[in-house]
Amino acid sequence: MTLALGSVTGVTALSLSSTAAQAGSIERACMSSGRRAANGALCGCIQNIANMTLSGSDQRKAAKFFAEPHRAQEIRQSDRASDEKFWDRYREFGAVAQNACG
């Protein structure tokens, strides 16, 4: 799934933070990760990109990587077709989030 640059640019017009009730699984995991760089604006931006690029189930799976980074490695190395397809979507999400939020 490839997003046009216009879609990425449009993200900057979105509100970059959510209320706790509206926060998605990626944003919640980001905020509770304990990482120094984690803040409402960054985590909200990442969640906005996740909403544009990942399904709800993909988001829940990816959110677990914040607490269990080794799980990401296991999925990346998996031979299961479903894991390979997820990893392709996840990499695309990561690239778009880095460009838009980083």
N, CA, C and O atoms as a GROMACS GRO file, in nm:
protein
  408
    1MET      N    1   0.084  -0.116   0.000
    1MET     CA    2   0.000   0.000   0.000
    1MET      C    3   0.090   0.123   0.000
    1MET      O    4   0.167   0.142   0.094
    2THR      N    5   0.081   0.205  -0.100
    2THR     CA    6   0.163   0.324  -0.109
    2THR      C    7   0.074   0.446  -0.102
    2THR      O    8  -0.028   0.454  -0.172
    3LEU      N    9   0.112   0.541  -0.019
    3LEU     CA   10   0.036   0.663  -0.006
    3LEU      C   11   0.100   0.773  -0.089
    3LEU      O   12   0.223   0.782  -0.098
    4ALA      N   13   0.018   0.855  -0.147
    4ALA     CA   14   0.069   0.968  -0.223
    4ALA      C   15   0.127   1.070  -0.127
    4ALA      O   16   0.084   1.080  -0.012
    5LEU      N   17   0.224   1.146  -0.173
    5LEU     CA   18   0.286   1.249  -0.091
    5LEU      C   19   0.181   1.347  -0.042
    5LEU      O   20   0.194   1.400   0.069
    6GLY      N   21   0.078   1.373  -0.120
    6GLY     CA   22  -0.028   1.463  -0.079
    6GLY      C   23  -0.099   1.412   0.045
    6GLY      O   24  -0.139   1.492   0.130
    7SER      N   25  -0.115   1.282   0.057
    7SER     CA   26  -0.178   1.225   0.176
    7SER      C   27  -0.090   1.247   0.298
    7SER      O   28  -0.140   1.280   0.406
    8VAL      N   29   0.039   1.229   0.281
    8VAL     CA   30   0.132   1.250   0.391
    8VAL      C   31   0.132   1.397   0.431
    8VAL      O   32   0.129   1.428   0.550
    9THR      N   33   0.134   1.485   0.334
    9THR     CA   34   0.132   1.627   0.363
    9THR      C   35   0.003   1.665   0.434
    9THR      O   36   0.003   1.751   0.522
   10GLY      N   37  -0.107   1.603   0.397
   10GLY     CA   38  -0.234   1.632   0.460
   10GLY      C   39  -0.237   1.596   0.606
   10GLY      O   40  -0.319   1.649   0.681
   11VAL      N   41  -0.150   1.507   0.649
   11VAL     CA   42  -0.145   1.467   0.788
   11VAL      C   43  -0.108   1.586   0.876
   11VAL      O   44  -0.155   1.597   0.989
   12THR      N   45  -0.026   1.674   0.825
   12THR     CA   46   0.015   1.788   0.906
   12THR      C   47  -0.102   1.877   0.940
   12THR      O   48  -0.096   1.952   1.038
   13ALA      N   49  -0.208   1.871   0.863
   13ALA     CA   50  -0.327   1.950   0.893
   13ALA      C   51  -0.414   1.884   0.999
   13ALA      O   52  -0.501   1.950   1.056
   14LEU      N   53  -0.391   1.757   1.027
   14LEU     CA   54  -0.468   1.686   1.128
   14LEU      C   55  -0.422   1.728   1.266
   14LEU      O   56  -0.308   1.769   1.286
   15SER      N   57  -0.512   1.718   1.360
   15SER     CA   58  -0.474   1.739   1.499
   15SER      C   59  -0.378   1.628   1.538
   15SER      O   60  -0.406   1.511   1.514
   16LEU      N   61  -0.266   1.664   1.597
   16LEU     CA   62  -0.164   1.564   1.626
   16LEU      C   63  -0.175   1.503   1.765
   16LEU      O   64  -0.091   1.421   1.803
   17SER      N   65  -0.275   1.541   1.840
   17SER     CA   66  -0.294   1.477   1.969
   17SER      C   67  -0.440   1.442   1.986
   17SER      O   68  -0.528   1.507   1.930
   18SER      N   69  -0.464   1.339   2.063
   18SER     CA   70  -0.599   1.291   2.086
   18SER      C   71  -0.627   1.294   2.235
   18SER      O   72  -0.535   1.292   2.316
   19THR      N   73  -0.754   1.297   2.270
   19THR     CA   74  -0.788   1.280   2.410
   19THR      C   75  -0.768   1.134   2.445
   19THR      O   76  -0.762   1.049   2.356
   20ALA      N   77  -0.759   1.105   2.571
   20ALA     CA   78  -0.736   0.966   2.613
   20ALA      C   79  -0.844   0.874   2.560
   20ALA      O   80  -0.816   0.760   2.524
   21ALA      N   81  -0.967   0.921   2.556
   21ALA     CA   82  -1.077   0.836   2.508
   21ALA      C   83  -1.065   0.807   2.359
   21ALA      O   84  -1.113   0.704   2.312
   22GLN      N   85  -1.002   0.896   2.285
   22GLN     CA   86  -0.990   0.879   2.141
   22GLN      C   87  -0.859   0.813   2.101
   22GLN      O   88  -0.844   0.772   1.985
   23ALA      N   89  -0.767   0.802   2.192
   23ALA     CA   90  -0.635   0.748   2.158
   23ALA      C   91  -0.647   0.605   2.109
   23ALA      O   92  -0.719   0.524   2.166
   24GLY      N   93  -0.575   0.576   2.002
   24GLY     CA   94  -0.573   0.441   1.948
   24GLY      C   95  -0.467   0.357   2.016
   24GLY      O   96  -0.392   0.405   2.100
   25SER      N   97  -0.462   0.231   1.978
   25SER     CA   98  -0.370   0.138   2.044
   25SER      C   99  -0.223   0.176   2.023
   25SER      O  100  -0.141   0.156   2.112
   26ILE      N  101  -0.190   0.228   1.906
   26ILE     CA  102  -0.051   0.269   1.879
   26ILE      C  103  -0.016   0.389   1.968
   26ILE      O  104   0.091   0.391   2.030
   27GLU      N  105  -0.104   0.488   1.973
   27GLU     CA  106  -0.078   0.608   2.053
   27GLU      C  107  -0.064   0.573   2.202
   27GLU      O  108   0.027   0.622   2.269
   28ARG      N  109  -0.152   0.488   2.252
   28ARG     CA  110  -0.144   0.448   2.394
   28ARG      C  111  -0.014   0.376   2.422
   28ARG      O  112   0.052   0.402   2.523
   29ALA      N  113   0.025   0.285   2.333
   29ALA     CA  114   0.150   0.210   2.352
   29ALA      C  115   0.269   0.304   2.345
   29ALA      O  116   0.364   0.291   2.422
   30CYS      N  117   0.265   0.398   2.253
   30CYS     CA  118   0.374   0.496   2.239
   30CYS      C  119   0.388   0.580   2.366
   30CYS      O  120   0.498   0.598   2.418
   31MET      N  121   0.275   0.630   2.417
   31MET     CA  122   0.279   0.715   2.535
   31MET      C  123   0.324   0.640   2.660
   31MET      O  124   0.386   0.699   2.749
   32SER      N  125   0.294   0.512   2.669
   32SER     CA  126   0.330   0.436   2.788
   32SER      C  127   0.463   0.362   2.771
   32SER      O  128   0.501   0.284   2.858
   33SER      N  129   0.533   0.387   2.662
   33SER     CA  130   0.656   0.313   2.633
   33SER      C  131   0.773   0.353   2.722
   33SER      O  132   0.869   0.277   2.735
   34GLY      N  133   0.766   0.470   2.783
   34GLY     CA  134   0.877   0.515   2.866
   34GLY      C  135   0.992   0.574   2.787
   34GLY      O  136   1.096   0.608   2.844
   35ARG      N  137   0.975   0.588   2.657
   35ARG     CA  138   1.082   0.646   2.576
   35ARG      C  139   1.084   0.797   2.594
   35ARG      O  140   0.979   0.860   2.602
   36ARG      N  141   1.202   0.855   2.601
   36ARG     CA  142   1.217   0.998   2.622
   36ARG      C  143   1.148   1.083   2.516
   36ARG      O  144   1.091   1.188   2.548
   37ALA      N  145   1.151   1.039   2.393
   37ALA     CA  146   1.094   1.117   2.282
   37ALA      C  147   0.941   1.109   2.276
   37ALA      O  148   0.879   1.187   2.204
   38ALA      N  149   0.882   1.017   2.350
   38ALA     CA  150   0.737   0.999   2.344
   38ALA      C  151   0.666   1.119   2.405
   38ALA      O  152   0.688   1.155   2.520
   39ASN      N  153   0.580   1.181   2.324
   39ASN     CA  154   0.497   1.291   2.372
   39ASN      C  155   0.367   1.287   2.294
   39ASN      O  156   0.354   1.214   2.196
   40GLY      N  157   0.271   1.365   2.337
   40GLY     CA  158   0.139   1.361   2.276
   40GLY      C  159   0.139   1.393   2.128
   40GLY      O  160   0.069   1.329   2.051
   41ALA      N  161   0.218   1.492   2.088
   41ALA     CA  162   0.221   1.530   1.947
   41ALA      C  163   0.280   1.418   1.861
   41ALA      O  164   0.222   1.382   1.758
   42LEU      N  165   0.393   1.363   1.902
   42LEU     CA  166   0.457   1.257   1.824
   42LEU      C  167   0.371   1.131   1.821
   42LEU      O  168   0.346   1.075   1.715
   43CYS      N  169   0.325   1.088   1.938
   43CYS     CA  170   0.246   0.965   1.944
   43CYS      C  171   0.113   0.981   1.871
   43CYS      O  172   0.064   0.886   1.809
   44GLY      N  173   0.053   1.101   1.877
   44GLY     CA  174  -0.070   1.127   1.804
   44GLY      C  175  -0.048   1.125   1.654
   44GLY      O  176  -0.131   1.074   1.579
   45CYS      N  177   0.064   1.179   1.610
   45CYS     CA  178   0.098   1.177   1.468
   45CYS      C  179   0.116   1.033   1.420
   45CYS      O  180   0.065   0.996   1.314
   46ILE      N  181   0.187   0.954   1.496
   46ILE     CA  182   0.208   0.814   1.459
   46ILE      C  183   0.075   0.741   1.452
   46ILE      O  184   0.053   0.660   1.362
   47GLN      N  185  -0.016   0.768   1.547
   47GLN     CA  186  -0.148   0.706   1.544
   47GLN      C  187  -0.225   0.749   1.420
   47GLN      O  188  -0.293   0.666   1.359
   48ASN      N  189  -0.216   0.875   1.382
   48ASN     CA  190  -0.285   0.921   1.260
   48ASN      C  191  -0.237   0.845   1.138
   48ASN      O  192  -0.316   0.808   1.052
   49ILE      N  193  -0.107   0.822   1.129
   49ILE     CA  194  -0.052   0.746   1.017
   49ILE      C  195  -0.100   0.601   1.024
   49ILE      O  196  -0.135   0.542   0.922
   50ALA      N  197  -0.102   0.544   1.144
   50ALA     CA  198  -0.152   0.407   1.161
   50ALA      C  199  -0.296   0.398   1.114
   50ALA      O  200  -0.334   0.301   1.049
   51ASN      N  201  -0.376   0.498   1.146
   51ASN     CA  202  -0.517   0.497   1.104
   51ASN      C  203  -0.530   0.499   0.952
   51ASN      O  204  -0.626   0.444   0.897
   52MET      N  205  -0.435   0.562   0.885
   52MET     CA  206  -0.439   0.570   0.739
   52MET      C  207  -0.381   0.447   0.671
   52MET      O  208  -0.416   0.419   0.556
   53THR      N  209  -0.294   0.373   0.738
   53THR     CA  210  -0.219   0.267   0.670
   53THR      C  211  -0.242   0.126   0.723
   53THR      O  212  -0.215   0.029   0.652
   54LEU      N  213  -0.292   0.112   0.845
   54LEU     CA  214  -0.306  -0.020   0.906
   54LEU      C  215  -0.450  -0.045   0.949
   54LEU      O  216  -0.521   0.048   0.990
   55SER      N  217  -0.492  -0.168   0.940
   55SER     CA  218  -0.624  -0.207   0.992
   55SER      C  219  -0.619  -0.203   1.145
   55SER      O  220  -0.512  -0.192   1.204
   56GLY      N  221  -0.735  -0.212   1.207
   56GLY     CA  222  -0.740  -0.216   1.353
   56GLY      C  223  -0.663  -0.333   1.410
   56GLY      O  224  -0.593  -0.319   1.510
   57SER      N  225  -0.675  -0.448   1.347
   57SER     CA  226  -0.603  -0.565   1.397
   57SER      C  227  -0.452  -0.550   1.377
   57SER      O  228  -0.374  -0.593   1.462
   58ASP      N  229  -0.410  -0.490   1.265
   58ASP     CA  230  -0.268  -0.462   1.245
   58ASP      C  231  -0.217  -0.365   1.351
   58ASP      O  232  -0.106  -0.381   1.402
   59GLN      N  233  -0.297  -0.265   1.384
   59GLN     CA  234  -0.257  -0.167   1.486
   59GLN      C  235  -0.239  -0.234   1.622
   59GLN      O  236  -0.143  -0.205   1.693
   60ARG      N  237  -0.330  -0.321   1.658
   60ARG     CA  238  -0.319  -0.390   1.787
   60ARG      C  239  -0.193  -0.478   1.791
   60ARG      O  240  -0.124  -0.484   1.893
   61LYS      N  241  -0.165  -0.544   1.680
   61LYS     CA  242  -0.044  -0.627   1.674
   61LYS      C  243   0.081  -0.540   1.684
   61LYS      O  244   0.174  -0.573   1.758
   62ALA      N  245   0.084  -0.431   1.610
   62ALA     CA  246   0.201  -0.342   1.611
   62ALA      C  247   0.220  -0.275   1.746
   62ALA      O  248   0.333  -0.253   1.789
   63ALA      N  249   0.111  -0.242   1.814
   63ALA     CA  250   0.120  -0.176   1.944
   63ALA      C  251   0.195  -0.263   2.045
   63ALA      O  252   0.262  -0.212   2.134
   64LYS      N  253   0.183  -0.392   2.030
   64LYS     CA  254   0.250  -0.485   2.122
   64LYS      C  255   0.403  -0.477   2.108
   64LYS      O  256   0.476  -0.514   2.200
   65PHE      N  257   0.451  -0.428   1.996
   65PHE     CA  258   0.595  -0.418   1.975
   65PHE      C  259   0.660  -0.319   2.071
   65PHE      O  260   0.778  -0.332   2.103
   66PHE      N  261   0.584  -0.220   2.118
   66PHE     CA  262   0.640  -0.123   2.211
   66PHE      C  263   0.682  -0.191   2.340
   66PHE      O  264   0.785  -0.157   2.398
   67ALA      N  265   0.603  -0.286   2.387
   67ALA     CA  266   0.633  -0.357   2.511
   67ALA      C  267   0.716  -0.482   2.488
   67ALA      O  268   0.791  -0.526   2.576
   68GLU      N  269   0.704  -0.541   2.368
   68GLU     CA  270   0.773  -0.666   2.336
   68GLU      C  271   0.847  -0.651   2.203
   68GLU      O  272   0.804  -0.708   2.103
   69PRO      N  273   0.957  -0.575   2.199
   69PRO     CA  274   1.028  -0.553   2.072
   69PRO      C  275   1.072  -0.682   2.003
   69PRO      O  276   1.082  -0.688   1.881
   70HIS      N  277   1.100  -0.784   2.082
   70HIS     CA  278   1.142  -0.912   2.023
   70HIS      C  279   1.031  -0.974   1.938
   70HIS      O  280   1.059  -1.049   1.844
   71ARG      N  281   0.907  -0.944   1.972
   71ARG     CA  282   0.793  -0.997   1.895
   71ARG      C  283   0.800  -0.948   1.751
   71ARG      O  284   0.766  -1.022   1.658
   72ALA      N  285   0.842  -0.824   1.732
   72ALA     CA  286   0.856  -0.770   1.596
   72ALA      C  287   0.957  -0.853   1.516
   72ALA      O  288   0.935  -0.885   1.400
   73GLN      N  289   1.067  -0.887   1.580
   73GLN     CA  290   1.170  -0.969   1.514
   73GLN      C  291   1.116  -1.106   1.478
   73GLN      O  292   1.144  -1.158   1.370
   74GLU      N  293   1.038  -1.165   1.566
   74GLU     CA  294   0.979  -1.296   1.538
   74GLU      C  295   0.886  -1.290   1.417
   74GLU      O  296   0.890  -1.378   1.331
   75ILE      N  297   0.804  -1.189   1.411
   75ILE     CA  298   0.711  -1.176   1.297
   75ILE      C  299   0.788  -1.147   1.170
   75ILE      O  300   0.756  -1.202   1.064
   76ARG      N  301   0.889  -1.061   1.178
   76ARG     CA  302   0.969  -1.028   1.059
   76ARG      C  303   1.036  -1.153   1.001
   76ARG      O  304   1.048  -1.166   0.880
   77GLN      N  305   1.079  -1.243   1.087
   77GLN     CA  306   1.150  -1.362   1.041
   77GLN      C  307   1.057  -1.481   1.015
   77GLN      O  308   1.103  -1.586   0.970
   78SER      N  309   0.931  -1.466   1.042
   78SER     CA  310   0.836  -1.575   1.026
   78SER      C  311   0.821  -1.615   0.878
   78SER      O  312   0.834  -1.531   0.789
   79ASP      N  313   0.795  -1.742   0.855
   79ASP     CA  314   0.770  -1.791   0.720
   79ASP      C  315   0.621  -1.793   0.687
   79ASP      O  316   0.584  -1.827   0.574
   80ARG      N  317   0.537  -1.758   0.782
   80ARG     CA  318   0.392  -1.757   0.757
   80ARG      C  319   0.357  -1.645   0.660
   80ARG      O  320   0.404  -1.532   0.675
   81ALA      N  321   0.276  -1.677   0.562
   81ALA     CA  322   0.237  -1.578   0.461
   81ALA      C  323   0.166  -1.459   0.525
   81ALA      O  324   0.187  -1.344   0.483
   82SER      N  325   0.083  -1.484   0.624
   82SER     CA  326   0.011  -1.374   0.689
   82SER      C  327   0.107  -1.280   0.762
   82SER      O  328   0.086  -1.159   0.763
   83ASP      N  329   0.211  -1.336   0.822
   83ASP     CA  330   0.311  -1.252   0.889
   83ASP      C  331   0.392  -1.172   0.787
   83ASP      O  332   0.425  -1.055   0.811
   84GLU      N  333   0.424  -1.232   0.675
   84GLU     CA  334   0.498  -1.161   0.570
   84GLU      C  335   0.416  -1.045   0.515
   84GLU      O  336   0.470  -0.936   0.493
   85LYS      N  337   0.287  -1.067   0.494
   85LYS     CA  338   0.200  -0.960   0.444
   85LYS      C  339   0.186  -0.849   0.548
   85LYS      O  340   0.191  -0.731   0.514
   86PHE      N  341   0.170  -0.888   0.676
   86PHE     CA  342   0.165  -0.788   0.782
   86PHE      C  343   0.293  -0.706   0.784
   86PHE      O  344   0.289  -0.584   0.795
   87TRP      N  345   0.408  -0.774   0.774
   87TRP     CA  346   0.536  -0.704   0.784
   87TRP      C  347   0.551  -0.602   0.669
   87TRP      O  348   0.605  -0.494   0.690
   88ASP      N  349   0.504  -0.636   0.551
   88ASP     CA  350   0.507  -0.540   0.440
   88ASP      C  351   0.424  -0.417   0.473
   88ASP      O  352   0.468  -0.305   0.448
   89ARG      N  353   0.304  -0.436   0.528
   89ARG     CA  354   0.218  -0.324   0.567
   89ARG      C  355   0.283  -0.243   0.680
   89ARG      O  356   0.276  -0.120   0.680
   90TYR      N  357   0.344  -0.313   0.774
   90TYR     CA  358   0.406  -0.247   0.888
   90TYR      C  359   0.526  -0.162   0.844
   90TYR      O  360   0.546  -0.050   0.893
   91ARG      N  361   0.605  -0.215   0.752
   91ARG     CA  362   0.720  -0.138   0.700
   91ARG      C  363   0.673  -0.012   0.629
   91ARG      O  364   0.732   0.094   0.647
   92GLU      N  365   0.567  -0.023   0.550
   92GLU     CA  366   0.511   0.094   0.482
   92GLU      C  367   0.464   0.197   0.584
   92GLU      O  368   0.491   0.316   0.571
   93PHE      N  369   0.393   0.150   0.686
   93PHE     CA  370   0.349   0.238   0.794
   93PHE      C  371   0.469   0.309   0.857
   93PHE      O  372   0.466   0.431   0.875
   94GLY      N  373   0.572   0.235   0.888
   94GLY     CA  374   0.692   0.293   0.951
   94GLY      C  375   0.757   0.400   0.865
   94GLY      O  376   0.798   0.504   0.915
   95ALA      N  377   0.767   0.374   0.736
   95ALA     CA  378   0.829   0.470   0.645
   95ALA      C  379   0.746   0.599   0.637
   95ALA      O  380   0.801   0.709   0.640
   96VAL      N  381   0.615   0.584   0.625
   96VAL     CA  382   0.528   0.701   0.617
   96VAL      C  383   0.531   0.778   0.749
   96VAL      O  384   0.539   0.901   0.749
   97ALA      N  385   0.526   0.706   0.861
   97ALA     CA  386   0.528   0.773   0.992
   97ALA      C  387   0.659   0.847   1.012
   97ALA      O  388   0.660   0.958   1.066
   98GLN      N  389   0.769   0.788   0.971
   98GLN     CA  390   0.899   0.855   0.986
   98GLN      C  391   0.903   0.984   0.905
   98GLN      O  392   0.951   1.087   0.953
   99ASN      N  393   0.852   0.979   0.783
   99ASN     CA  394   0.851   1.099   0.699
   99ASN      C  395   0.758   1.207   0.754
   99ASN      O  396   0.791   1.326   0.752
  100ALA      N  397   0.642   1.166   0.802
  100ALA     CA  398   0.542   1.264   0.847
  100ALA      C  399   0.564   1.312   0.989
  100ALA      O  400   0.535   1.427   1.021
  101CYS      N  401   0.616   1.226   1.075
  101CYS     CA  402   0.623   1.257   1.218
  101CYS      C  403   0.765   1.278   1.268
  101CYS      O  404   0.786   1.342   1.372
  102GLY      N  405   0.862   1.225   1.195
  102GLY     CA  406   1.000   1.228   1.243
  102GLY      C  407   1.066   1.356   1.222
  102GLY      O  408   1.182   1.372   1.257
   0.00000   0.00000   0.00000
